[in-house]
Amino acid sequence: MSGPQSPDRFHEDKATYTVTGSQPDIDAGVEAIRTVLKTLPIRPGVYRMHDARGDVLYVGKARALKNRVANYTQVDRLPKRLQRMVAQTRSMTIVTTNSEAEALLLEAQLIKRYRPPYNVLLRDDKSFPFILLRDDHAFPRVQKHRGARKYQGRYYGPFASAGSVTRTINALQKLFLLRSCTDSFFANRSRPCLLYQIKRCSAPCVDRIDEAGYAELVRDAQDFLGGKSTAVQKKLGAAMQQASDAMDFEQAAVIRDRLKALTFIQGSQAINAEGLGDADIFALAEKGGAMCIQAFFIRGGQNWGHRSFFPVHTADVVTEEVLESFMAQFYEEVPPPRLILADRQPAECELMALALSERAGGKVRIEVPQRGERTRLIKQAQRNAVEALDRRLAETTSQGRILDEMVETFGLEGVPDRIEIYDNSHIQGAHALGAMVVAGPEGFRKNAYRKFNIKNPEISNDDFAMMREMFERRFGRAAREDPDRDSGEWPDLVLIDGGKGQLSAARGILEDLGIEDVCMIGVAKGPHHGREGREVFHLMDGREITFPLNHPVLFYLQRLRDEAHRFAIGAHRAKRSKAITVSSLDEVPGIGPARKKALLMHFGTARAVRDAALEDLAKAPGVSKAVAQQVYDYFHG
């Protein structure tokens, strides 16, 4: 059997069957399924139900495809949810696999890709952050990492939040004095930075520590992150005693501060997970038709945070099946630990353990503790799940009332499922960009946020022109790719940060694109400019609405606008910071960090390198005549 990460593990083209239908009723759906059923083998695989448009309705797995799919033709035995699905089914796609465990992994993969409306979905907008210790540099950097693992090094995680990562990185800096700066910053230092002065870095950039000494710090950090904090503590204690005996009291004080940082971390754990090693803890709460799964992440016996998940499409689905679907999708992105503790067994627990073992490359155990210290951890997770679900239900009820009142006040056609809020940011036209934030009844949808780098430099100081470019790109693309508006990605309401003029301009931009039915509202600061609560809301029919200072709809709309402003400012700062740290030498072919540092140390600035004569370039330390010619040709054509 091929490995779980193998690119050719599944071969759709070897076992794909498609039928089409046109009648939108349950008989047509059953007939489409029966047509596929005639060709199905009795072997493991994954099936997809499609509607008349070809969109995926449902993804399922099977130990024996023919037997499993045949169940959908027994309509009277299906729950109402699946009866509705069969009524919409017009075609199927079948993929055979080598084992049922492979089918489970592929099912989770396809659910994450297609987000079908009849599957239980792990609705989470953010990937999990990790700590990365790079090993492709003589002095490895410790950094926060999200996304694909494209760098060489060791990844530690997942952490529940960016805050958990930041606190741990701060601790690593205090404990082990590891650098966190970029390679570009590292290569261009001529003296230690502030982190060295406050004893959070050993300054390898200016040779305050040699490669062997730094490598020992890295090994200690790896031991700490791997759960060997006691060994690290003993080593630091011995080093402090040795420095004290040698009357090197300054060094002893440095080590003492590192020991204090270690003790603080050990004492700040929210739960005592000592002796647990690497484990994830899950507990599920159910109330009012909603479910919450609380997760604790334990790595190396340390609590790396917890997070609440609220899976959707859980109506008429038993909790064990919800937990199974959740785990399969959760571990699609996160490496499974060797131990998973849960307050109940997921459906097909043995199959889930086998599939996760295949993904992890080693045995994974799923346990439901019945006694001892681990039951206390489960009870704590259960209590957190219940409390998180209660908060969620209270927020949802309050949110529903606010949205209903907003519909009535603004005369909307119904409760908006997708609200888009636009803002832009620049400093006197520099590094201009626009931002789009998306919200719905369930809250902000951060995976739908978008940044628009303003491409035309001539308009970067003109807010109206920037808005035109944003709208033309966003709505022009939507009109081309989804003219029938079936994707669910057209807004029901658009909020513009501005008054009557901005609203009129936005309306004109959409009319130029042939779009006249998108509801927009302008949010202006009102006569008392800059004072919260004095906003004036401009409607497309010319009306102007203000709210009392403590009105809940006003608070909600302010929160939407402030989120757009926060996102725009954050994106602008990131763009500006990147521009500041980028050197023109970064673009020169064949110039790595060492030669770049040598050139900057010799000439002082990148501008001086650019203006230098060929003979002067060749005089720089470590720069050969060929490299000097390459640099000169790059800047002088």
Secondary structure, DSSP 4 states (H G I P E B T S, - for coil): ---TT-TTS--GGGS---------SHHHHHHHHHHHHTT--SS-EEEEEE-TT--EEEEEEESSHHHHHHGGG-GGGS-HHHHHHHHH--EEEEEE-SSHHHHHHHHHHHHHHH--TTS-B----SPPPEEEEE-SSSSPPEEEE-S---SSEEEE---SSHHHHHHHHHHHHHHH----S-HHHHHT-SS--HHHHTTS---GGGTSS-HHHHHHHHHHHHHHHTT-HHHHHHHHHHHHHHHHHTT-HHHHHHHHHHHHHHHHHHHT-SS--TT--SEEEEEEEEETTEEEEEEEEEETTEEEEEEEE--BS-TT--HHHHHHHHHHHHTTTS---SEEEESSPPTTHHHHHHHHHHHHTS--EEE---SSHHHHHHHHHHHHHHHHHHHHHHHHHHHHHHHHHHHHHHT-SS--S-EEEEEEEEETTEEEEEEEEEEETTEE-GGG-EEEE---GGGTT-HHHHHHHHHHHHHHHHHHH-TT--SS-S-SEEEEES-HHHHHHHHHHHHHTT-----EEEEE--SSTT-TT--EEEETTS-EE---TT-HHHHHHHHHHHHHHHHHHHHHHHHHHHHHH--GGGGSTT--HHHHHHHHHHHSSHHHHHH--HHHHHTSTT--HHHHHHHHHHHH-
